[in-house]
Amino acid sequence: MILKHIYTILIALAVASPAIAQDGPIGIAFAEAPEQSSGVCTGQSTDKTLACARQKCVEGGAMAQDCLRVKWCYPAGWSADLFVQHKEGIHWHEYLCGWDSKEALMAAVEVACDLSRRDFIRECSAVRFWDDRGQELQAN
């Protein structure tokens, strides 16, 4: 009888273990098809999260071969998507991630978008943010 209870407890722990293993820090992945689409996903597996970001890029209208895996941060920390435009008109996105607080991220955005340091840039601004739990926040 006792052996049966121990066996039941061990099975319950084995079933619960995958859920427990998923707790903890997450990473954030960014994929982009220049001038077309982008994708962002969070998760714990590098390969699965980057594949998810590429799939979201494709769902946004780009072809799979155009969706490049551009960044992975683990842990994700506070993250931002920057819109950057060259003086000649082309634009792209740059991604900041892994920052330990919103304040640190905002300081990094300020440095990254300091036009006095990047004389070839016409415009730079943060267009999306994610908190350290991977929740997207509105850019102000």
Secondary structure as GFF3:
##gff-version 3
##sequence-region A 1 140
A	DSSP	alpha_helix	2	21	.	.	.	ID=ss1
A	DSSP	beta_strand	27	33	.	.	.	ID=ss2
A	DSSP	beta_strand	37	43	.	.	.	ID=ss3
A	DSSP	alpha_helix	46	59	.	.	.	ID=ss4
A	DSSP	three_ten_helix	64	66	.	.	.	ID=ss5
A	DSSP	beta_strand	68	73	.	.	.	ID=ss6
A	DSSP	beta_strand	78	86	.	.	.	ID=ss7
A	DSSP	beta_strand	91	99	.	.	.	ID=ss8
A	DSSP	alpha_helix	102	112	.	.	.	ID=ss9
A	DSSP	beta_strand	121	130	.	.	.	ID=ss10
A	DSSP	beta_strand	136	137	.	.	.	ID=ss11
###
